[in-house]
């Protein structure tokens, strides 16, 4: 599970632990900018050049909430478009048709969210460009921004169809709206440069988290300079946080990203993920089990379904009871798989042949024992 994704180097990676020990001795928070923020921002930009300016926050929720406020200010419009099954944090305006934990626990989109908070939130279908076109047709001058997980990780791993992200980029430009890639999960996970580095589709704004904190709480948003210059104190869009960019998170992030710059380091983790995906497919085929294994970069998931999973409808139609039995068998065998059919499995640099062998054996036993 790797803490839902941040631990791409594994738990308690020695260089991260050592750097944090030194950082703690210098102070845990200053409430003011430090050179560490500049160092991490420059590292992020080396991986993702489209982030011309970067602002650090404390979580992915904060990052997406702030980026959406900024997009509304830049365009002077109110409405946002999100996709069914995509989760962008627990800000009120985003708790509409979300996947992940809300779906797993059977919760409504959330009590405590007033209707007014989501009145300007429009919902489209992932991988269905026509659903987005229809929203722009209905609200041609009102949509400020489209926000999307470019590879969805909150209804299981769901990859974008050919041309889908390119279509979103073209539609938003045509209608004067902005495009946000929520790469809180996919950043440094599907590709060293995120989904934008993998696909070549450049959003206006990007939100980040997970890996850039090296296991500590962190988030960030960034993008075009002309948009980001609206953020206070340079501009009128207010956003601040006493612990944002704190020295511990910045330190862990710097060590992690520098490690990922080492030749072959990221590719090694991706090869391990592809290896595990292949083992899962072979085990399922030999056991006569109908499953879908979606894998990209260092992320993967297993759906109990005989049909490809391409959106929320197909993800939610998968056999949840079979997944629960599968999870229980693996847990009994000492394998902590993600505890929801709507979540993502993450590989790390700490995973090798020994871990994959044990996992494969447990999976084969689970397939043979569960109906």
C-alpha positions, 0 to 999 in steps of 0.5 A: 500500500506504501501509505497510499503512494508517497513511499516510492523508495520504501518505508524508512528509506535510510537517506530520508531518515538520516536527512530528517534527523539532521533537519529536526535538529535545526527546527521543525517549523519556522512559519517563513520561507526557507531555501529548502522550498526553493531547492524542492521547487527547482527539483519539481520543475526539472521533472515537470517544466510546465510548473513555471511557478510552484506554491507548497501547501500541506496536503493534496486537498489544499492543493486542489482547493487552492488551484480551483480558487485560482482558476476561478479568479483567473477566468472570472467564471464560477463553474468547474467540471470534474469526473465521476469517480475522480477524487480531488480531496475533501473540499466541499465543492469537490465532494460530488460523485467521488470514488475511493473511500466514500464509495468503499464505505458506502457513504453519501457524497457527504453530509455537511456539504450544503447544496450551495457549495456544489451548485457550480460543480458539474460532473462528466464521465471519464474517457467520454469526451462527448460528456464534456462537450455537452457541458460546454454546450450548456454552459459555454461562458460559465466554466472556469476549469476542468479538473481531472486525474489524468490517470485515475487512481481513486476508482482503481487504476483507470487509464485515459483512452487514446485522445481523451486528454488531448481532447480535454486540452483542445476543448478547454482552449476553445472555450477559454477555460483552464485545465488542471491535472490532479497529479497528487497521485500520478506525479512521479508514479506513472512517469518521472514527469507525471502523466503530462510527461508521459502523454505530452499533454500540458495542463495550465495548472498541476496539483502535486502531493504524495511523493514530493513529501517523501512520506511527510505531509505535503502538497503543491500547486503550480503552472503557468506564470501568468496564472500563478502570479495572481497568488498572494502576496504577488497578486490578490488571490489569498492562500497561506499556511503556517506549516506549508513548506515546512523544513521536514517535508521539504527535506524528505522531498528533496532526498526522494526526488534526488534519488529518483533522478539516479539513472535507472532508479525509477525505471526499476520500480516501474519494471517491478510493477510490470512484473507483478502485473504479469504475474497476476494475469498469469495466475488468474488465467491459470486459475480460470479467474476473470480479472482485469489488471490495469498497470501503468508506471509504478501503479496497478490494480486488480478488478474482478471483472470479465470486461475492461474497466474504463470509467466509474460505471465499469469500475463500480460494476466489478465484483466487490465480494470477490475482492474482499475475499481476495484481500482477506486471503492475502492479509492472512498470508502476510500481504497487505494489499490495498483494502478497497477495490477502488484503490491503487497498489503502489510498488517501491524500490524496496520491492524485489523478486523475493517480495513478488514471489511471496505475493504471487504465491499468496495470490495463487492460493487466494484464486484457488480458495475463493469463489 
